[in-house]
Amino acid sequence: MPDPVMKLSRQMSDEGLFVPQSSITIQNVIGEGQFGIVYKALLHNWKGYIRDVVAAKTLKGLFSSNDVQHLAEESKKMARFDHPNVMKLIGVSLSMDTIPFLLMPFMANGSLLSYLRKNRPELTVKNDMTELITENGSRLLSMCLQIAKGMEYLASKKFVHRDLAARNCMIDLNNVIKVADFGLSEDIYARNYFRQGGRQEENGEGAVKLPVKWMALESLNDGVFSEKSDVHINTVLPGGGGERLRKVTVQFEGTLNGCDISRQCRQSFKLYKWETSAIDRNGATNTNNYVRVDRVSPDVTSGDMPFVDYYDIELRTTGSFYLGVVDLSTCVTLTRILVLYYVCPEETSELISRPEAIESQSLEDSPSVEGECVENSSTESGANPILICGPRGQWNVIKPCLCNPGYQLDSSQDQCSECPEGTFSSGLGNGPCETCPANSEGTGTSLSLCPCLQDYYRAPYEGPSVPCTQSPGRPSDLRVSNVTNTSSVLSWSPPDNGGGRPLYEIVYTVTATDRGGSGGERVVVSEVNDTETIVTGLTPGVLYTFSVSAENDVSSQDNNINARSLSTTTNTQEGVGGTVTEFVVEPNGVLSWSSPVPPNGVILYYNVIISTADSGQLVTRVEELDVLTIDVSNYGEINMDYNVTVQAVTSVGGGDFSSPVTVSLREPSTDSKSDPPVTAIAVTIIVVIIVFFAIIVASLVAYICWTKTKMKNINIVQTSSSGVKKSDMPGPPMELSQQTSEDELETNKA
């Protein structure tokens, strides 16, 4: 092996690209062109086992050391390519004794040209373009986009392809297209290539051949190759994904030359279109089929100035269309016409993996597109994200993806990374992770919250960003005063420690535990906001333990109640010894009773409760009644029944209420006695009348007697005066005298 080749072999070995000739088994030719021959080959490992099936490209015909060196340099460039749509180099085998090879992946489906020809009945339609769009448009569009991606990648690497054609686009077993730079088709003719320098050998080899019919003018004339001079495919513009094209954009590039007014040059040209449901090359030449779209006037004002103008053309059919440019007597030189439509690219951005989609004419009529959230992200609803491919191929996100709890948006803005230790993220969002709040621990990563330390808590309404707090301390200086038989007044001082929470949040739970009552242990519980309260409902003469505990909004989670409570004991005073039991109900609704026995003190007054007997509805409550009777009719209605309960009250409090006594109020019947007031009045009147008549009768009797006595005296006088003696009168005179004396006596008495 000559020294130059040996040197190149060592360089390839250092690059990790050198493959010994002994590891290659050449099989059959799979392609031949102006640039070389391609074989199908087997690549073995060092043990002799078949490692892979590869394509081995070699130089065609006679070659020199310069050709080998050129092949090695080309391989070094290809080794830097790393894109799914660009052919990648596997290795190089260099030798002057044997044929040198470039080893690349074997493309099972061959070139794009052979693939299209093989599937021509399936991929082309003579009369109806709809089938192409609906059934095969997605496949064709995918091919075009893959090629475009590969070319874009090469352009980003400052590499000019110079010979992009269907035969140089290879398809692997998974229908992935890879752009290559060597000819595999057998129908490459020498007349299609221009020799750029070098000496023409007799066998037609030796000079660099370039594709004339696909080259830009500056490349032919000046040998200048750039991204702008790269080859563009001139073919049918396919629809994609079952969607029809709604709009295309025509880009005009050119120069406005100085116009000769005398020659009536125009500074504009006309743009026409013809929409048809099928590809019709014969109809494309019929000018009657076209309609004018617009007159194109470059936006320049002086000559020899370049311009670029864009025109959007709305498409109404689902087939194909043709464009025509009429350029008659214009001072415009068109150097480039591009017909293009915008595609929202397949990409991962803003946490959304987006499929390829064709632009819409406007956001209003845009169909929605479903994407996929990247790992560790999701939408608020949990469904897939929704996007719209808007005009000019700009993605518009309708339903975005957000980082899951425990994750944050990383610096690339396209992924969600886990929250580091000591931080957390509580909900969906793309903000940074937060530092764990006070009195919490952030052990581990991907935390959605930082748990509280022992004996620290969060209130149920507090979020994970709020520091953890404790229950308050215990109150102090608990005092009992104004003890009665059924109540006591408690007062205390607030705790010194609020547990890290506001003091106004503290409430106090007061309990009174009966330690000696006949009914066993009984607890009275109440909650107060102040530091003083009255505990009622106690049993007279019983020993009670009073406890006061301080509570805040986290105390319900803290079981250590002894750490925040304070207790004391006291006896309630003896109350009324018994209840009122001896009742007397009078028909007129008057209720009377006797004092309870024993009273256990001086009974000051009675409390009376009157309620309806049927529903128990309170009618009235009469308090501090200082008599042992009450007239229920003053508080109720006739023909109603009422329950009455009575409580005796001493200086230490009231006793128990009595059992209810029913009092019925009824109207008196007609044969019943009159009401007591009416009867008394009637009797009084009768007595007065009787006394009055008695006086009158007595007066009359006295008057009559007086009159009779006077008449007798007159008769006696007359008899005496007439000379008649008493003895001369008839009758028994002694009896008359005696009777007269009796009458006088009665008269005097009267």
C-alpha positions, 0 to 999 in steps of 0.5 A: 500500500503506497504511503499516501493511502497508508496515511489515509488509512491511519487517519480513518482508523483514528476517526474510527472509520477504517474497515479492513477489506477482510471484513467485507464480502461483496455480493451484487451490483445494486446501482451504477452511475456517473459517480461510481458503482454501488454493491450490496455487501456483507460486513463481518465482525472479527470472528467472521460472523455477519454483522450487517448488510451494507451498501458499498460504494466504490470508484468506477473504472481506473482511479488514481491516488488522487481519486482515493484521497478525494474519496477519503475526504468525502467520507470524512465529510459524510462521517459528520452527518447525523440526521435521520434523513441524511445518509450516514457513513458506516466506515471506509476501506482504503487500498491501492491493491484492491478497490476502495469502498465507502460503506453505508446502510443498505436501503432495502426499498431502493431509490425514490425514483424506483419506488415511485415507478414501481408504485406508479399505478397506486400513486398517480391518478389520471382522471381524479386527483381526489384519490391522490390527495385522500389516499396517497397524499399523506405518503407523498407529503411525508416523502417531500418533507423528509427530503426537505428536512435532510436538505435543510440539515445539509444547508445548516452544515454549509454543505451544497448537495449539487445533485438532488434528484429522486435517484439520490434519495434512498428509502430504507425498510421502514420507508424513511427517506435518506438523502444521498449524493451518489447515483444508483439509477442506471438511466444517468446519461453523460449528456446531462452532465457538464464537466467542470474543468479537467481533461476529457479522457477517451473513456469519458472519465476523469473530469468532475461531472455536474448535473446540467439540467438541474443547475442554477445559472451562476453554478453553470457560468461561474462554478458557484454553489450555494444554498440559494443555487441548490436544486428545487424539485419541479413536480406536482405540489402534493397535499398532505395528511388527507387535507386539501390545500386551501391556499398557496403562496407564489413568490416572485423574485426579479429585477425592475429594469430601466423602462423605455417610455417610447417603447411603452414598457410596463412595470407589471405582469399578469398572473393566471390560474387554472384549477382542475380536478385532475392532472391535464398536461394538454389542458395546461397549454390551453390559455382559455382555461385560465382566469386572471388572478391579479396584476403583479406590480413590483413594489419598486420605483426605479430601475435595476432594483431587485424585488421579491413579491408574494401573492396568496392564491385561494384554492377551491378544488380538491384536484390540481391547479396550474399557474401562468405568467403573462410577460409582454413588453415589460421592464421586469426580469423574473429570475425566480418563481416559487410556488409554495405552501406553508406547513407547520413543522413536526417539532417538539416545542412548548412541551408539545410534540406536534405533528406536521400539518398544512397551514390554514387560510385563517385561524377562524376556519382552521381545523384543530390538531392534536399533539402529545404532551412530553414526558412529565407534563399534561393538560389541565383536563388530562386530554391531548393538547390542541393546536391550530396550524395558522397562516404562514405555518405558525403553530397556535396553541389552544390547549397547552401542556404544563409541567406535572406537580414535582417538575419544572420547565427546564432551560430548553423550554421543551422539557420538564425536569424534576424539582431538586431536593429541598424544593417542590412544585404543587400543581400543573404549571411551568414556573420554577420549583419553590423552596420548601417553607419553614418547619418542613422537610424537602428530602428527595426530588420531584416533590409536590409538597414538603411534609411538615416536621414532627409536631408541626402542621398546616391548616386544611385550607392552607396550601403547600407554600405556607409554613408549618405551625403548631398548636398554642401553649396552655392558658394560665391563671384559671379562676372560678367565681360567682358559683351558684347551684347550676352555674359558675364563672370561669376566667383565665389569661391567654397563652404566651405562645401562639404556635406561630399563628395569629393570636386572634385565631385562638379559641378556648374549649371549656369542659366541666366534668361532674366528679360526684353527681348521682348520674355519673360523669357528665361533661359540658363543652363550649367554645369561646373567643374571650378569656371569660365565660359562664358555665351553666347547666351544672348540678347543685352540690356537685364537685366539678373539674373545669378545664380550659384548652387553647385551640387554633386551626391546626389543633385538630391534628395535634393529639397532645391536648395536655400541652395546651390545657389547664384545669381546676376544681370547685363545688356547686352550691346546694339548690332547691331541695325539691320541685313544686308538686302540689297543684290545684287547678280550679275550673276558672283556670286558676292554678295554685301550688305549694312550696317545695320541701325542703326549700334549702333556703328562702324561696325568692320567687317562681318562674312559670312556663306556659305552653300549648298541650298539643304542640308544646309551643311556648306561649309565655314565660312568667319570671319572678312571680312572688305568689303561689298562684297564676290565672292561666286564662290571662295568657291563653284562649278559651277551648284550649289546653295548656301545660304549666311548669313551675320552678322555685328560685332561691338565692343560689339559683333555681331548682328543677322545673316541675312536671307539666300540669294541664289546665283546660280553659272552657266557656261556662254552660247556660245552666251553670252558676254565674260567675262569682263577681256577678253572683256577688253583685246580685246577692248584694242587690237583693239584700239591699232591697230586702233591707229597704222593704223591711225598713218601709214595713217597720215604718208603716207598722209604727205609724199605724200603731201610733195612729190607733193609740191616738184614736183611743185617746180621743175616744176616752176624752170624748166619753168623759166629756159626754158623761159616760163613765167607764163602768157604763160602757158595754163589754168587759172594761178590764179587758179593754184597759188591759188591751189598750195598755198592751197596744201602747206598750207596742207603740212605744216599742215601735 
